[in-house]
Amino acid sequence: MSGYSETLPREAPDALARRAREHLRRIATQAVPITYKALAEALELTPPNTLHQVTTALEHSMHEDAANGHPFIAALVISKTRGGLPAPGFFDCARRVGRFDGDPLGLETSAFYGAEFAAAVAFWSASDATETGDLR
C-alpha cells in the first residue's frame, strides 16, 4: 500500500448544479429551507470539501437563474449558523449577477432574502416551472 488515499473524481459544477436544482425543485413545494449540510447529504456528496462543492453548485445555479430571469433556487438553502439566512457567498453571488446591491453582512440581507425565498418557492413549486425549469 502506498500510503496515499485515492480520492474520487469530483463531479463537474454544472452537473452537480443540475442535481442540486432537481432536488430543490422537488422540495420547493414544502416552502421550508434546508441547510447546506442537508443538501450535501441529499446529494450524497463525500468529503473532502462537501460544503464547498454545494456552494459552488449553488453559485452555478444562481448564474443560470439570473441569465434566465428566474428567482434563485439557491434561496432554498440556508446556513445553520446564520439565523435562517444563506451564507454571505449567496449575497456576494447575487451582487455579482446584478440582483443585490447591499452588504452581504448588512441589515438589508434579511429583506432581500425573504423576498427571494418567497419568489423562489412560488416559481419553482409551480408545475410549469418544474417542467420547463431550464435544466441544462
C-alpha positions in Angstrom: 0.0 0.0 0.0 1.4 3.4 -1.0 0.1 5.4 2.0 -1.8 7.7 -0.2 -5.6 7.7 -0.2 -7.3 7.8 -3.5 -9.9 10.5 -4.0 -12.9 10.0 -6.2 -13.1 12.4 -9.1 -15.3 15.4 -8.4 -18.5 16.0 -10.3 -18.4 18.9 -12.7 -20.0 22.1 -11.2 -22.7 22.2 -13.9 -23.6 18.5 -13.4 -23.8 18.9 -9.6 -25.8 22.2 -10.0 -28.3 20.2 -12.2 -28.6 17.6 -9.5 -29.0 20.2 -6.8 -31.6 22.0 -8.8 -33.6 18.8 -9.3 -33.5 18.1 -5.6 -34.5 21.6 -4.7 -37.3 21.7 -7.2 -38.8 18.6 -5.5 -38.8 20.2 -2.1 -39.8 23.7 -3.2 -43.5 23.0 -2.6 -42.7 22.5 1.1 -41.7 26.2 1.4 -39.1 25.3 4.1 -35.4 26.0 3.5 -32.8 23.3 4.0 -29.2 23.7 5.2 -26.1 23.3 3.1 -25.3 20.2 5.0 -28.7 18.7 4.4 -28.3 19.4 0.7 -24.8 17.8 0.7 -26.3 14.7 2.3 -29.2 14.5 -0.1 -26.8 14.7 -3.0 -24.7 12.0 -1.3 -21.5 14.1 -1.6 -18.4 12.8 0.1 -15.5 14.6 1.8 -13.4 16.5 1.4 -15.0 19.9 0.9 -18.6 18.8 0.7 -19.9 22.2 1.6 -17.6 23.9 -0.9 -19.0 21.5 -3.6 -22.5 22.5 -2.6 -21.8 26.3 -2.6 -20.0 26.0 -6.0 -23.0 24.2 -7.5 -25.5 26.7 -6.0 -23.5 29.7 -7.3 -23.5 28.0 -10.7 -27.3 27.7 -10.5 -27.6 31.4 -9.4 -25.8 32.4 -12.6 -28.2 30.3 -14.7 -31.2 31.7 -12.8 -30.1 35.3 -13.3 -29.5 34.7 -17.0 -32.9 33.2 -17.4 -34.7 35.8 -15.3 -35.8 33.2 -12.6 -35.7 33.6 -8.9 -32.7 31.9 -7.3 -33.5 28.3 -6.5 -30.4 28.6 -4.2 -32.5 30.7 -1.9 -34.0 27.4 -0.6 -30.7 26.7 1.1 -29.6 28.3 4.3 -26.7 28.2 6.8 -27.5 26.7 10.2 -25.3 29.3 11.8 -26.8 32.5 10.2 -30.3 32.7 11.8 -32.2 31.5 8.8 -30.1 33.2 6.1 -27.8 31.8 3.5 -24.1 32.2 3.8 -22.5 35.5 2.8 -21.5 33.9 -0.5 -25.1 33.8 -1.6 -25.3 37.6 -1.3 -21.9 38.0 -2.9 -23.0 36.0 -5.9 -26.4 37.8 -6.1 -24.4 41.1 -6.2 -22.1 39.8 -8.9 -25.1 38.9 -11.1 -26.7 42.3 -10.5 -29.6 41.3 -8.2 -28.3 42.6 -4.8 -26.6 45.8 -4.1 -26.2 45.7 -0.4 -23.6 44.5 2.1 -23.6 40.6 2.4 -23.3 41.0 6.1 -25.6 44.1 6.4 -29.2 44.6 7.6 -30.6 44.5 4.1 -29.8 40.9 3.6 -32.9 39.7 5.6 -35.4 41.7 3.4 -33.6 40.7 0.2 -33.5 37.0 1.2 -37.1 37.0 2.4 -38.3 38.3 -1.0 -36.0 36.0 -2.9 -37.1 32.9 -0.9 -40.8 33.7 -1.4 -40.3 34.2 -5.2 -38.2 31.0 -5.4 -40.9 29.0 -3.6 -43.7 30.4 -5.8 -41.8 30.0 -9.1 -40.1 26.6 -8.5 -43.0 24.9 -6.9 -45.3 25.8 -9.9 -45.9 22.9 -12.2 -44.9 24.7 -15.4 -41.6 25.8 -13.8 -40.8 22.3 -12.7 -41.4 21.1 -16.2 -39.5 23.8 -18.0 -37.0 24.8 -15.4 -34.1 25.3 -17.8 -32.2 22.3 -16.6 -29.3 22.4 -19.0 
